[in-house]
Amino acid sequence: MMFSSSTNNPKFEISKSSNDKYYFVLKAGNGEVIATSQMYSTKESCKKGIQSVKDNAAIAEIKDLA
């Protein structure tokens, strides 16, 4: 899995909460939060969640419920 350290590229940041659960935040190149994940019990499952977003987001359809 590749993580970018450039400040101008979007990135996933993995953090650990106060209750020892892992989660990720997807940030745009300007640092704005695009998405925040659910909580995961392990860092490995958190990384799998990131991979799932990467795999599925590009092909996901937009369903307008407004």
C-alpha positions in Angstrom: 0.0 0.0 0.0 1.4 3.4 -0.9 0.9 6.5 1.2 1.8 9.9 -0.2 3.7 12.4 2.0 3.2 15.3 -0.4 1.2 18.2 0.9 -0.5 18.8 -2.4 -1.9 15.3 -2.9 -5.0 13.8 -1.3 -4.1 11.4 1.5 -5.5 8.9 3.9 -4.5 9.4 7.6 -4.8 6.6 10.1 -5.4 7.6 13.7 -6.2 5.8 17.0 -9.1 6.9 19.1 -9.1 7.3 22.9 -10.9 3.9 23.1 -8.1 2.2 21.1 -10.0 1.9 17.9 -8.5 2.8 14.5 -10.1 5.0 11.9 -9.0 6.9 8.8 -9.6 10.3 7.4 -9.4 11.1 3.7 -8.1 14.6 3.1 -7.9 16.6 -0.1 -4.7 18.2 -1.2 -5.6 21.4 0.6 -6.1 19.5 3.9 -9.9 19.6 3.8 -11.5 16.5 5.3 -13.4 14.6 2.5 -14.5 11.6 4.5 -14.1 9.9 7.9 -14.4 6.2 8.4 -16.1 4.0 10.8 -14.0 2.6 13.8 -11.9 -0.5 13.3 -10.6 -2.9 16.0 -7.3 -3.4 14.3 -4.9 -1.2 12.2 -4.9 -4.0 9.5 -8.7 -3.9 9.2 -8.5 -0.1 8.9 -6.0 -0.4 6.1 -8.4 -2.9 4.4 -11.1 -0.2 4.7 -8.9 2.3 2.9 -8.3 -0.2 0.2 -12.0 -0.8 -0.2 -12.7 2.9 -0.6 -9.9 3.1 -3.2 -11.3 0.1 -5.1 -15.0 1.1 -5.0 -15.1 4.9 -5.1 -14.0 5.1 -8.8 -16.8 2.9 -9.9 -19.5 3.9 -7.5 -22.7 5.4 -8.9 -24.2 8.6 -7.6 -27.7 8.1 -6.2 -29.4 11.4 -5.6 -32.0 11.1 -2.8 -32.7 14.8 -2.5 
